[in-house]
Amino acid sequence: MTRMAPAGTIWLLFIFIFYLPSSSRAATPVFEIEIKNHLFYPSRLEIPAHTKVKLLIYNRDPTPEEFESYELNREKVITGGRKGVVFIGPLTPGEYPFFGEFNPKTALGTIVVIPE
Amino acid sequence: MLLTSVIIVLREVLEAALMISILLAMTRKLQRDHRWISLGLTLGLVGAFLHASVISTVSEWFDDAGQEVTNASMQIAIYLLLLAINASLARGGRSGFWINLATSVVVALSIAREGFEIVIYLSGFAHNPENINRVLTGAALGMGVGFSIGALFYYSLLALSYRYALILSSLLLTLVGAGMCSQATMLLMQVDWLPSQIPLWDSSGWVSENSLTGHRRHRRRHHRSRHRATTQRSPPPATGRLCPWAG
């Protein structure tokens, strides 16, 4: 059992070391997305390349939704009437589709990363 | 609606079903008390409902990072417990209170983690009588398929000899553990607790994550086409640590 201790300790250190520099979040651009009637507004969102951005996703529906994107490597459950925060980037220019996992036929959108 | 429900439930059930089938086969081979797994299953189901009922509040913790921090903590806990289980396997798999408890807690955490999403999804249809039947049918089908795959896996492991069953179980638990670390890393990057960088490589041309194989790999081993520097650093040490034969 004692041999296991370093693995856990390294993990915790790993988290806290990297947490410190990321606390300067003031400069991160913020973009808002709304979910209404199982649709994303806007369904096409342009963000700058090579920049970390903060997405504020408001679920205006009474039902839950999961914001998911394979291309962005993100997934987040947002319950009805609540908001969720998801950081994405820095990304290279291109199109990154996302969808609502609970309503994948209607809740579709794309993040378009435009060159600086 | 029916198909969406099947896919969502199957995706959540599959990962827990595979892990529990490995632990169950291991318990059987080592002639340990299987009631610990039953205890884990019960606690996990209670945990899934509890987790779902408080998720709105929990999500607002730590500047809206609560959901990710809670999930990542559960995944890291599963990883550490799998590490202890694998270490006990490397020493001959002798039974003991702590290892039985670790198995029980791993089962409970994985069900609470995966089950909560099913509860949340189904709760969205609670006041929608038009669709509830189709959604519940889909959920039942998804669970049925997930459990069947788990059962198939369990009996396949039991069919192997004692030695090979334990080696394979250990290797698979190692992969599951590495996947947990990988996904915990992704969640912490998602809320900016870990830094995110430009992807180091893109393997989306090999296995699309939209395909069935991609879904399965994504869930089982958390295959990600675009690996970032942070994600890439995490799984190899986790794998090395967990697998007793990897040194």
Interface residues (C-beta under 8 A of the other chain):
Chain A: M1 R3 M4 A7 G8 I10 W11 F14 I15 F18 Y19 P21 S22 R25 T28 H50 K52 K54 T63 P64 E66 Y70 E71 N73 R74 K76 V77 I78 T79 G80 R82 K83 G84 V85 V86 F87 I88 G89 P90 L91 T92 E101 F102 N103 P104 K105
Chain B: T4 I8 I55 S56 S59 D63 D64 A65 Q67 E68 I76 L80 L83 A84 A87 E117 I120 Y121 S123 G124 F125 C181 M186 L188 M189 Q190 V191 D192 W193 L194 P195 S196 Q197 I198 P199 S204 E209 N210 G214 H218 R224 S225 R226 R228 T230 T231 S234 P237 A238 R241
